[in-house]
Amino acid sequence: MDGPIGFDTFWNWLLRHYNCILRAGTEDAVFYDDDDVHWHFAQEDASTWVVQLYRGKRILGELFVEPELVSYVQVVPGEEEVSFELVQENEREATVIYLFVLSHGIEDEDSRERARVH
């Protein structure tokens, strides 16, 4: 996928691919996936999503995502992973405020060659 995508497009796709997350976070903190943890998504209120990382029933961390702060999502492909940078843009600068790294990109979703467990 070339160029930036909208938050809603990314988020709706991410909700179907949460098992593909390798890490997620902000400039201040990053949560890493592991074999014995799982990701959970919930809507905190009308303007905030919460992404939680659990080990068993114990919460390891929470990331609060405010969609109205996200101007666009920049897709950055890598050799073995794809970064999705959620960017806040104003008149002076563009800043990555959230980062999600997944094992594949959006365009790989329908690829028959990829044997993925979702």
N, C-alpha and C positions, 0 to 999 in steps of 0.2 A: 504494500500500500504506500503510495507516494504522498508526501505532504501531510500536514496536520489533519487530525480528525476531531470531531466534536466530543465533548464530555459524555453526552448521553449515548452516542454510538459506542464509545469505548466501554462505558460502565455496563451497559446491557450485555455486551459481549463478555466482559470480565466476570459477571455474575454466573455465566455458564461455564467458565474456565478457571474457577478458583483453585482447582486441584493442580493447575499448571503454574501457579505462582511459585517463583524461586525465592523472591524477597520483595519487601515493600516497606516504604517509609517516607521520611522527610529528611531535610538537612540535619536534623537533630538526632534522629533515631531510625534504625533499620531493623526489621524483623526478618529472620531467615527461616525458610521452610526446612523441615526435617521429616524423617520417616514416621516419627511418633507425635507429630503435631498436625493440627488441622485449622483451616481458615473458616471464619464465620462472618457473614455480612448481615447487617441490620440497619434499619433506618432509625436514627436517634430521634430526630424530629423532622419537621417539614423541610428543613434546609441542611441537614447534616446526616451523612452516612457514617457508620462505624464499621471498621474492619478489625476483627479480633483474631488473635492467634491463641489456640488452646493446646495444652497437653493434657489429655484425658478431660477432666472437668475443671482443671485449673487454668485460669486465664494467664497467659504469658505477657500479653501486651495488647494495646488498642491504638488504632489510628483513626482519627476523626477527619473525615473528608467533607469539605464544604464546596459543593459544586459551583456555587455562584462566584467563587474566587478563581475558578479555572477558566481561562480564556480559550484554551485549546489543548489537545494532547499531541505531543510530538512522538512519532514512532522512530526508534533508533535500533535498527537490526544489528545483531552481532553474529559471530560465528556459531555459537551454541545457545544463544539466548536473545531475547528481544526486550529492549527497555521501552517503557511507555512513560514519558515525562509529562506530567500534568503542569502546564505553564500558566502563570499569572502574568498578564501583560498590562502595562500602563504606558503613558506617553514617553517615559524615560527609559524603561527597561523591560526585559522579559526574564522572569525568575521561575525556576523549577521549584514548585512547592510540594509536590508529591511525586513519588517514583514507584512504579510497579515493574518488576522484571519477571518475564514469563519464559517458559521453555519453547514457545513458538509465537508467531505473529498472527494477526487477524487473517491475513490472506492464506495462511497455512491451514485454516480450519477445515476446509473441504478437500484438502489434498488426500487422495486415496493412498499415496505412498507412505503417509505418516500413520503408523499404527500407534495411536495414543489412547490412553485410558482417561476418560473425563468423568 
